[in-house]
Amino acid sequence: MRTSIVAGNWKMNGNLKANAELIAKILKEASRYDGIEVLVCPPAVYTAQVSDLLEGSVVAVGAQNASAFGKGAYTGEVSLSMLAEFGVRHVILGHSERRALFAESDEQVAQKSQAVCDAGMVPIVCVGETLEEREAGKTLEVVSRQLKTVLESIPVEALAEVVVAYEPVWAIGTGKTATPEQAQEVHAALRALVAEVDADAASRMRILYGGSVNAENASQLFAKPDIDGGLVGGASLKANEFIAICGAAAGAKVTG
Ligand code: 13P
């Protein structure tokens, strides 16, 4: 049995006051998160604030990105050891916004994934096809290529701990969610790809779905056998939505 994860990706949103209010509301309902892992990933500059607010709670702080380099002349970058000092263990990598807007390549995502594993941290590796690629029937080809590059660069021993997030680009921030069946098909294919490297790691690996997850559609998505939680964007900024999504993941675990 895999422990589900619900991760809030705040993207470039928030401020000191709004963050404090959101975290206070999320922590009030922490008893509903039994049996799952919950994390929030604020912009890097708020890592210390959010980490302090979450101290001693069941909710963890994660990061939205990190440098593959250890330290030195890399202006504007944030290293893994810096994030780790504030309690970060999970790092989102290769989000489609970073791939599309900041030209991150499969190779860079792989390099960062390797660095995260080497640091004893957990990469949340995002993969996903564009609408054009889906309509051309290339979904599995695209996500397999994206994941394969990562699989080739991380040590097999670290594989079971790696988290993958399937985020179809056409479903991100659009209100268009993949159907549970569409998502399940891709999740199963991704797990099969991992199984070619290590079957045991594949059965233990958490594969999250992301793309317009909300309080209404979460339960159906999480009920699918290969969907082990969600990477939540817009809805993670609304306390009630996020809490309900966490509740859906905890409920799916009980009933599933
Ligand atoms: P939305 O939930 O806003 O569609 O964003 C998904 C996402 O990109 C999470 O990383």
py3Dmol code that shows the C-alpha trace and the ligand (Angstrom):
import py3Dmol

protein = """\
ATOM      1  CA  MET A   1       0.000   0.000   0.000  1.00  0.00           C
ATOM      2  CA  ARG A   2       1.412   3.382  -1.039  1.00  0.00           C
ATOM      3  CA  THR A   3       0.982   6.469   1.157  1.00  0.00           C
ATOM      4  CA  SER A   4      -0.780   9.147  -0.852  1.00  0.00           C
ATOM      5  CA  ILE A   5       0.652  12.634  -1.154  1.00  0.00           C
ATOM      6  CA  VAL A   6      -1.158  15.919  -1.680  1.00  0.00           C
ATOM      7  CA  ALA A   7       1.248  18.715  -2.578  1.00  0.00           C
ATOM      8  CA  GLY A   8       0.228  22.328  -2.994  1.00  0.00           C
ATOM      9  CA  ASN A   9       2.227  24.176  -5.626  1.00  0.00           C
ATOM     10  CA  TRP A  10       1.655  27.829  -4.834  1.00  0.00           C
ATOM     11  CA  LYS A  11       3.594  28.895  -7.948  1.00  0.00           C
ATOM     12  CA  MET A  12       4.448  32.640  -7.831  1.00  0.00           C
ATOM     13  CA  ASN A  13       1.651  33.576  -5.441  1.00  0.00           C
ATOM     14  CA  GLY A  14       1.398  34.673  -1.840  1.00  0.00           C
ATOM     15  CA  ASN A  15       2.720  37.276   0.562  1.00  0.00           C
ATOM     16  CA  LEU A  16       3.594  37.223   4.252  1.00  0.00           C
ATOM     17  CA  LYS A  17       0.051  37.937   5.428  1.00  0.00           C
ATOM     18  CA  ALA A  18      -1.773  35.655   2.990  1.00  0.00           C
ATOM     19  CA  ASN A  19       0.676  32.805   3.640  1.00  0.00           C
ATOM     20  CA  ALA A  20       0.158  33.022   7.403  1.00  0.00           C
ATOM     21  CA  GLU A  21      -3.620  33.003   7.003  1.00  0.00           C
ATOM     22  CA  LEU A  22      -3.593  30.081   4.580  1.00  0.00           C
ATOM     23  CA  ILE A  23      -1.278  27.961   6.736  1.00  0.00           C
ATOM     24  CA  ALA A  24      -3.332  28.683   9.873  1.00  0.00           C
ATOM     25  CA  LYS A  25      -6.480  27.406   8.142  1.00  0.00           C
ATOM     26  CA  ILE A  26      -4.729  24.330   6.726  1.00  0.00           C
ATOM     27  CA  LEU A  27      -3.323  23.412  10.139  1.00  0.00           C
ATOM     28  CA  LYS A  28      -6.701  23.740  11.819  1.00  0.00           C
ATOM     29  CA  GLU A  29      -7.896  20.718   9.843  1.00  0.00           C
ATOM     30  CA  ALA A  30      -4.725  18.665  10.197  1.00  0.00           C
ATOM     31  CA  SER A  31      -6.623  15.834  11.882  1.00  0.00           C
ATOM     32  CA  ARG A  32      -8.222  15.128   8.498  1.00  0.00           C
ATOM     33  CA  TYR A  33      -4.878  14.300   6.893  1.00  0.00           C
ATOM     34  CA  ASP A  34      -4.343  11.035   8.760  1.00  0.00           C
ATOM     35  CA  GLY A  35      -2.530   8.426   6.731  1.00  0.00           C
ATOM     36  CA  ILE A  36      -1.397  10.731   3.917  1.00  0.00           C
ATOM     37  CA  GLU A  37       1.494  13.123   3.355  1.00  0.00           C
ATOM     38  CA  VAL A  38       0.641  16.782   2.873  1.00  0.00           C
ATOM     39  CA  LEU A  39       3.059  19.426   1.709  1.00  0.00           C
ATOM     40  CA  VAL A  40       2.957  23.002   0.527  1.00  0.00           C
ATOM     41  CA  CYS A  41       5.519  24.473  -1.838  1.00  0.00           C
ATOM     42  CA  PRO A  42       5.721  28.260  -1.500  1.00  0.00           C
ATOM     43  CA  PRO A  43       7.963  30.549  -3.563  1.00  0.00           C
ATOM     44  CA  ALA A  44      11.553  30.051  -2.342  1.00  0.00           C
ATOM     45  CA  VAL A  45      11.694  33.413  -0.593  1.00  0.00           C
ATOM     46  CA  TYR A  46       8.902  32.306   1.767  1.00  0.00           C
ATOM     47  CA  THR A  47      10.440  28.933   2.641  1.00  0.00           C
ATOM     48  CA  ALA A  48      11.663  30.152   6.039  1.00  0.00           C
ATOM     49  CA  GLN A  49       8.336  31.745   6.936  1.00  0.00           C
ATOM     50  CA  VAL A  50       6.282  28.712   5.947  1.00  0.00           C
ATOM     51  CA  SER A  51       8.735  26.321   7.552  1.00  0.00           C
ATOM     52  CA  ASP A  52       8.404  28.214  10.861  1.00  0.00           C
ATOM     53  CA  LEU A  53       4.624  28.236  10.648  1.00  0.00           C
ATOM     54  CA  LEU A  54       4.526  24.482   9.986  1.00  0.00           C
ATOM     55  CA  GLU A  55       6.991  23.509  12.675  1.00  0.00           C
ATOM     56  CA  GLY A  56       5.851  20.522  14.703  1.00  0.00           C
ATOM     57  CA  SER A  57       2.864  19.906  12.418  1.00  0.00           C
ATOM     58  CA  VAL A  58       2.060  17.048  10.038  1.00  0.00           C
ATOM     59  CA  VAL A  59       2.318  19.360   7.019  1.00  0.00           C
ATOM     60  CA  ALA A  60       5.728  19.701   5.358  1.00  0.00           C
ATOM     61  CA  VAL A  61       7.273  22.494   3.336  1.00  0.00           C
ATOM     62  CA  GLY A  62       8.588  21.723  -0.164  1.00  0.00           C
ATOM     63  CA  ALA A  63      10.239  23.671  -2.972  1.00  0.00           C
ATOM     64  CA  GLN A  64       9.127  24.483  -6.500  1.00  0.00           C
ATOM     65  CA  ASN A  65      12.580  24.259  -8.047  1.00  0.00           C
ATOM     66  CA  ALA A  66      16.249  24.162  -7.071  1.00  0.00           C
ATOM     67  CA  SER A  67      19.671  24.422  -8.612  1.00  0.00           C
ATOM     68  CA  ALA A  68      21.529  21.316  -9.708  1.00  0.00           C
ATOM     69  CA  PHE A  69      24.756  22.983  -8.547  1.00  0.00           C
ATOM     70  CA  GLY A  70      26.143  22.876  -5.022  1.00  0.00           C
ATOM     71  CA  LYS A  71      27.258  26.482  -4.523  1.00  0.00           C
ATOM     72  CA  GLY A  72      29.116  29.317  -6.159  1.00  0.00           C
ATOM     73  CA  ALA A  73      28.692  31.721  -9.036  1.00  0.00           C
ATOM     74  CA  TYR A  74      25.107  30.938 -10.047  1.00  0.00           C
ATOM     75  CA  THR A  75      23.307  34.262  -9.735  1.00  0.00           C
ATOM     76  CA  GLY A  76      19.663  33.981  -8.800  1.00  0.00           C
ATOM     77  CA  GLU A  77      19.780  30.278  -7.980  1.00  0.00           C
ATOM     78  CA  VAL A  78      18.893  28.513  -4.726  1.00  0.00           C
ATOM     79  CA  SER A  79      20.770  25.383  -3.689  1.00  0.00           C
ATOM     80  CA  LEU A  80      19.439  22.176  -2.207  1.00  0.00           C
ATOM     81  CA  SER A  81      21.488  22.562   0.969  1.00  0.00           C
ATOM     82  CA  MET A  82      19.967  26.020   1.506  1.00  0.00           C
ATOM     83  CA  LEU A  83      16.470  24.609   1.161  1.00  0.00           C
ATOM     84  CA  ALA A  84      17.323  21.661   3.398  1.00  0.00           C
ATOM     85  CA  GLU A  85      18.318  24.074   6.187  1.00  0.00           C
ATOM     86  CA  PHE A  86      14.666  25.122   6.319  1.00  0.00           C
ATOM     87  CA  GLY A  87      13.340  21.582   6.453  1.00  0.00           C
ATOM     88  CA  VAL A  88      12.654  21.098   2.741  1.00  0.00           C
ATOM     89  CA  ARG A  89      12.797  17.479   1.606  1.00  0.00           C
ATOM     90  CA  HIS A  90      10.603  17.505  -1.495  1.00  0.00           C
ATOM     91  CA  VAL A  91      11.501  19.499  -4.586  1.00  0.00           C
ATOM     92  CA  ILE A  92       9.221  19.873  -7.603  1.00  0.00           C
ATOM     93  CA  LEU A  93      11.273  19.548 -10.780  1.00  0.00           C
ATOM     94  CA  GLY A  94      10.533  19.957 -14.468  1.00  0.00           C
ATOM     95  CA  HIS A  95       7.172  21.614 -14.031  1.00  0.00           C
ATOM     96  CA  SER A  96       5.741  22.387 -17.470  1.00  0.00           C
ATOM     97  CA  GLU A  97       5.898  26.108 -16.702  1.00  0.00           C
ATOM     98  CA  ARG A  98       9.654  25.786 -16.157  1.00  0.00           C
ATOM     99  CA  ARG A  99      10.016  23.712 -19.303  1.00  0.00           C
ATOM    100  CA  ALA A 100       7.928  26.078 -21.454  1.00  0.00           C
ATOM    101  CA  LEU A 101       8.775  29.504 -20.006  1.00  0.00           C
ATOM    102  CA  PHE A 102      12.326  28.957 -18.755  1.00  0.00           C
ATOM    103  CA  ALA A 103      13.496  26.463 -21.381  1.00  0.00           C
ATOM    104  CA  GLU A 104      14.301  23.649 -18.954  1.00  0.00           C
ATOM    105  CA  SER A 105      15.266  20.566 -20.922  1.00  0.00           C
ATOM    106  CA  ASP A 106      14.779  16.885 -20.123  1.00  0.00           C
ATOM    107  CA  GLU A 107      18.534  16.747 -19.478  1.00  0.00           C
ATOM    108  CA  GLN A 108      18.435  19.608 -16.968  1.00  0.00           C
ATOM    109  CA  VAL A 109      15.492  18.018 -15.194  1.00  0.00           C
ATOM    110  CA  ALA A 110      17.439  14.756 -15.046  1.00  0.00           C
ATOM    111  CA  GLN A 111      20.526  16.539 -13.713  1.00  0.00           C
ATOM    112  CA  LYS A 112      18.477  18.249 -11.011  1.00  0.00           C
ATOM    113  CA  SER A 113      16.735  14.973 -10.119  1.00  0.00           C
ATOM    114  CA  GLN A 114      20.110  13.325  -9.671  1.00  0.00           C
ATOM    115  CA  ALA A 115      21.297  16.191  -7.444  1.00  0.00           C
ATOM    116  CA  VAL A 116      18.147  15.938  -5.322  1.00  0.00           C
ATOM    117  CA  CYS A 117      18.594  12.176  -4.878  1.00  0.00           C
ATOM    118  CA  ASP A 118      22.294  12.610  -4.094  1.00  0.00           C
ATOM    119  CA  ALA A 119      21.319  15.107  -1.380  1.00  0.00           C
ATOM    120  CA  GLY A 120      19.008  12.492   0.160  1.00  0.00           C
ATOM    121  CA  MET A 121      15.986  14.577  -0.806  1.00  0.00           C
ATOM    122  CA  VAL A 122      12.898  13.675  -2.840  1.00  0.00           C
ATOM    123  CA  PRO A 123      12.313  14.932  -6.368  1.00  0.00           C
ATOM    124  CA  ILE A 124       8.739  15.374  -7.584  1.00  0.00           C
ATOM    125  CA  VAL A 125       9.379  14.956 -11.284  1.00  0.00           C
ATOM    126  CA  CYS A 126       6.711  16.488 -13.499  1.00  0.00           C
ATOM    127  CA  VAL A 127       5.881  15.100 -16.922  1.00  0.00           C
ATOM    128  CA  GLY A 128       3.038  15.888 -19.281  1.00  0.00           C
ATOM    129  CA  GLU A 129       1.983  16.380 -22.863  1.00  0.00           C
ATOM    130  CA  THR A 130       0.612  19.466 -24.598  1.00  0.00           C
ATOM    131  CA  LEU A 131      -2.822  19.445 -26.198  1.00  0.00           C
ATOM    132  CA  GLU A 132      -1.220  19.263 -29.613  1.00  0.00           C
ATOM    133  CA  GLU A 133       0.791  16.212 -28.574  1.00  0.00           C
ATOM    134  CA  ARG A 134      -2.287  14.511 -27.107  1.00  0.00           C
ATOM    135  CA  GLU A 135      -4.325  15.155 -30.250  1.00  0.00           C
ATOM    136  CA  ALA A 136      -1.485  13.740 -32.332  1.00  0.00           C
ATOM    137  CA  GLY A 137      -1.652  10.542 -30.254  1.00  0.00           C
ATOM    138  CA  LYS A 138       1.792  11.197 -28.782  1.00  0.00           C
ATOM    139  CA  THR A 139       0.940  11.347 -25.064  1.00  0.00           C
ATOM    140  CA  LEU A 140       2.668   8.159 -23.973  1.00  0.00           C
ATOM    141  CA  GLU A 141       5.646   8.817 -26.222  1.00  0.00           C
ATOM    142  CA  VAL A 142       6.177  12.284 -24.716  1.00  0.00           C
ATOM    143  CA  VAL A 143       5.768  11.375 -21.052  1.00  0.00           C
ATOM    144  CA  SER A 144       7.918   8.256 -21.514  1.00  0.00           C
ATOM    145  CA  ARG A 145      10.711  10.310 -23.060  1.00  0.00           C
ATOM    146  CA  GLN A 146      10.537  12.842 -20.221  1.00  0.00           C
ATOM    147  CA  LEU A 147      10.625  10.179 -17.514  1.00  0.00           C
ATOM    148  CA  LYS A 148      13.209   7.952 -19.194  1.00  0.00           C
ATOM    149  CA  THR A 149      15.821  10.708 -19.177  1.00  0.00           C
ATOM    150  CA  VAL A 150      15.340  11.017 -15.423  1.00  0.00           C
ATOM    151  CA  LEU A 151      15.335   7.256 -14.826  1.00  0.00           C
ATOM    152  CA  GLU A 152      18.654   6.948 -16.624  1.00  0.00           C
ATOM    153  CA  SER A 153      20.357   9.467 -14.363  1.00  0.00           C
ATOM    154  CA  ILE A 154      19.291   8.500 -10.868  1.00  0.00           C
ATOM    155  CA  PRO A 155      20.614   5.576  -8.858  1.00  0.00           C
ATOM    156  CA  VAL A 156      18.285   2.552  -8.787  1.00  0.00           C
ATOM    157  CA  GLU A 157      18.423   2.506  -4.964  1.00  0.00           C
ATOM    158  CA  ALA A 158      16.823   5.963  -4.910  1.00  0.00           C
ATOM    159  CA  LEU A 159      14.060   5.111  -7.346  1.00  0.00           C
ATOM    160  CA  ALA A 160      11.319   3.966  -4.962  1.00  0.00           C
ATOM    161  CA  GLU A 161      11.465   7.307  -3.110  1.00  0.00           C
ATOM    162  CA  VAL A 162      11.142   9.400  -6.265  1.00  0.00           C
ATOM    163  CA  VAL A 163       7.723  10.932  -6.822  1.00  0.00           C
ATOM    164  CA  VAL A 164       6.374  11.453 -10.336  1.00  0.00           C
ATOM    165  CA  ALA A 165       3.633  13.931 -11.179  1.00  0.00           C
ATOM    166  CA  TYR A 166       1.643  13.509 -14.365  1.00  0.00           C
ATOM    167  CA  GLU A 167       0.467  16.974 -15.326  1.00  0.00           C
ATOM    168  CA  PRO A 168      -1.056  17.248 -18.791  1.00  0.00           C
ATOM    169  CA  VAL A 169      -0.186  20.763 -19.924  1.00  0.00           C
ATOM    170  CA  TRP A 170      -3.689  21.310 -21.318  1.00  0.00           C
ATOM    171  CA  ALA A 171      -5.188  20.666 -17.875  1.00  0.00           C
ATOM    172  CA  ILE A 172      -3.002  23.096 -15.931  1.00  0.00           C
ATOM    173  CA  GLY A 173      -4.835  26.201 -14.808  1.00  0.00           C
ATOM    174  CA  THR A 174      -7.480  25.669 -17.472  1.00  0.00           C
ATOM    175  CA  GLY A 175     -10.274  24.107 -15.462  1.00  0.00           C
ATOM    176  CA  LYS A 176     -10.094  21.141 -17.861  1.00  0.00           C
ATOM    177  CA  THR A 177      -9.208  18.055 -15.851  1.00  0.00           C
ATOM    178  CA  ALA A 178      -8.081  14.808 -17.414  1.00  0.00           C
ATOM    179  CA  THR A 179     -10.771  12.224 -16.823  1.00  0.00           C
ATOM    180  CA  PRO A 180      -9.845   9.660 -14.173  1.00  0.00           C
ATOM    181  CA  GLU A 181      -9.585   7.112 -17.023  1.00  0.00           C
ATOM    182  CA  GLN A 182      -7.263   9.301 -19.098  1.00  0.00           C
ATOM    183  CA  ALA A 183      -5.056   9.920 -16.081  1.00  0.00           C
ATOM    184  CA  GLN A 184      -5.066   6.269 -15.003  1.00  0.00           C
ATOM    185  CA  GLU A 185      -3.944   5.158 -18.471  1.00  0.00           C
ATOM    186  CA  VAL A 186      -0.901   7.430 -18.331  1.00  0.00           C
ATOM    187  CA  HIS A 187      -0.111   6.620 -14.688  1.00  0.00           C
ATOM    188  CA  ALA A 188      -0.167   2.896 -15.456  1.00  0.00           C
ATOM    189  CA  ALA A 189       2.139   3.438 -18.437  1.00  0.00           C
ATOM    190  CA  LEU A 190       4.570   5.460 -16.312  1.00  0.00           C
ATOM    191  CA  ARG A 191       4.602   2.783 -13.618  1.00  0.00           C
ATOM    192  CA  ALA A 192       5.247   0.129 -16.266  1.00  0.00           C
ATOM    193  CA  LEU A 193       8.191   2.156 -17.525  1.00  0.00           C
ATOM    194  CA  VAL A 194       9.674   2.299 -14.028  1.00  0.00           C
ATOM    195  CA  ALA A 195       9.058  -1.442 -13.637  1.00  0.00           C
ATOM    196  CA  GLU A 196      11.382  -2.059 -16.579  1.00  0.00           C
ATOM    197  CA  VAL A 197      14.150  -0.678 -14.359  1.00  0.00           C
ATOM    198  CA  ASP A 198      12.979  -2.038 -10.996  1.00  0.00           C
ATOM    199  CA  ALA A 199       9.626  -3.728 -10.441  1.00  0.00           C
ATOM    200  CA  ASP A 200       9.703  -3.317  -6.671  1.00  0.00           C
ATOM    201  CA  ALA A 201      10.463   0.410  -6.912  1.00  0.00           C
ATOM    202  CA  ALA A 202       7.648   0.786  -9.440  1.00  0.00           C
ATOM    203  CA  SER A 203       5.140  -0.751  -7.061  1.00  0.00           C
ATOM    204  CA  ARG A 204       6.268   1.596  -4.263  1.00  0.00           C
ATOM    205  CA  MET A 205       6.607   4.800  -6.281  1.00  0.00           C
ATOM    206  CA  ARG A 206       3.968   7.498  -5.765  1.00  0.00           C
ATOM    207  CA  ILE A 207       2.590   8.923  -9.003  1.00  0.00           C
ATOM    208  CA  LEU A 208       0.549  12.095  -8.514  1.00  0.00           C
ATOM    209  CA  TYR A 209      -1.920  13.692 -10.882  1.00  0.00           C
ATOM    210  CA  GLY A 210      -1.905  17.449 -11.444  1.00  0.00           C
ATOM    211  CA  GLY A 211      -4.043  19.712 -13.598  1.00  0.00           C
ATOM    212  CA  SER A 212      -7.149  21.487 -12.333  1.00  0.00           C
ATOM    213  CA  VAL A 213      -7.576  19.185  -9.346  1.00  0.00           C
ATOM    214  CA  ASN A 214     -10.324  20.557  -7.100  1.00  0.00           C
ATOM    215  CA  ALA A 215     -12.579  19.529  -4.237  1.00  0.00           C
ATOM    216  CA  GLU A 216     -15.129  18.140  -6.674  1.00  0.00           C
ATOM    217  CA  ASN A 217     -12.997  15.951  -8.922  1.00  0.00           C
ATOM    218  CA  ALA A 218     -10.342  14.809  -6.424  1.00  0.00           C
ATOM    219  CA  SER A 219     -12.132  11.731  -5.059  1.00  0.00           C
ATOM    220  CA  GLN A 220     -12.742  10.196  -8.463  1.00  0.00           C
ATOM    221  CA  LEU A 221      -9.160  10.778  -9.544  1.00  0.00           C
ATOM    222  CA  PHE A 222      -7.697   9.396  -6.311  1.00  0.00           C
ATOM    223  CA  ALA A 223      -9.910   6.307  -6.527  1.00  0.00           C
ATOM    224  CA  LYS A 224      -7.915   5.076  -9.531  1.00  0.00           C
ATOM    225  CA  PRO A 225      -5.390   2.371  -8.665  1.00  0.00           C
ATOM    226  CA  ASP A 226      -2.289   4.136  -9.993  1.00  0.00           C
ATOM    227  CA  ILE A 227      -3.132   7.668  -8.839  1.00  0.00           C
ATOM    228  CA  ASP A 228      -1.444   8.225  -5.488  1.00  0.00           C
ATOM    229  CA  GLY A 229      -2.510  11.780  -4.766  1.00  0.00           C
ATOM    230  CA  GLY A 230      -2.294  15.179  -6.385  1.00  0.00           C
ATOM    231  CA  LEU A 231      -0.069  18.105  -7.241  1.00  0.00           C
ATOM    232  CA  VAL A 232      -2.443  21.007  -6.806  1.00  0.00           C
ATOM    233  CA  GLY A 233      -1.988  24.515  -8.188  1.00  0.00           C
ATOM    234  CA  GLY A 234      -4.830  27.048  -8.032  1.00  0.00           C
ATOM    235  CA  ALA A 235      -6.917  25.107  -5.509  1.00  0.00           C
ATOM    236  CA  SER A 236      -3.979  24.935  -3.085  1.00  0.00           C
ATOM    237  CA  LEU A 237      -4.305  28.694  -2.526  1.00  0.00           C
ATOM    238  CA  LYS A 238      -7.843  28.293  -1.229  1.00  0.00           C
ATOM    239  CA  ALA A 239      -7.821  26.717   2.212  1.00  0.00           C
ATOM    240  CA  ASN A 240     -11.216  25.040   1.940  1.00  0.00           C
ATOM    241  CA  GLU A 241     -10.450  23.507  -1.449  1.00  0.00           C
ATOM    242  CA  PHE A 242      -7.034  22.286  -0.385  1.00  0.00           C
ATOM    243  CA  ILE A 243      -8.353  20.805   2.861  1.00  0.00           C
ATOM    244  CA  ALA A 244     -11.125  19.005   0.953  1.00  0.00           C
ATOM    245  CA  ILE A 245      -8.615  17.616  -1.554  1.00  0.00           C
ATOM    246  CA  CYS A 246      -6.470  16.319   1.310  1.00  0.00           C
ATOM    247  CA  GLY A 247      -9.602  14.816   2.844  1.00  0.00           C
ATOM    248  CA  ALA A 248     -10.401  13.104  -0.465  1.00  0.00           C
ATOM    249  CA  ALA A 249      -6.924  11.572  -0.576  1.00  0.00           C
ATOM    250  CA  ALA A 250      -7.199  10.367   3.020  1.00  0.00           C
ATOM    251  CA  GLY A 251     -10.672   8.960   2.287  1.00  0.00           C
ATOM    252  CA  ALA A 252      -9.541   7.212  -0.881  1.00  0.00           C
ATOM    253  CA  LYS A 253      -6.878   5.485   1.161  1.00  0.00           C
ATOM    254  CA  VAL A 254      -9.399   4.217   3.667  1.00  0.00           C
ATOM    255  CA  THR A 255     -11.890   2.964   1.104  1.00  0.00           C
ATOM    256  CA  GLY A 256      -9.434   1.995  -1.611  1.00  0.00           C
TER     257      GLY A 256
END
"""
ligand_1 = """\
10
13P
P -3.735 23.889 -11.426
O -4.157 22.996 -10.298
O -3.905 25.349 -11.147
O -4.315 23.458 -12.728
O -2.137 23.696 -11.572
C -1.629 22.427 -11.592
C -0.174 22.518 -11.442
O 0.508 23.019 -12.316
C 0.421 22.009 -10.197
O 1.801 21.934 -10.298
"""
view = py3Dmol.view(width=600, height=400)
view.addModel(protein, "pdb")
view.setStyle({"model": 0}, {"cartoon": {"style": "trace"}})
view.addModel(ligand_1, "xyz")
view.setStyle({"model": 1}, {"stick": {}})
view.zoomTo()
view.show()
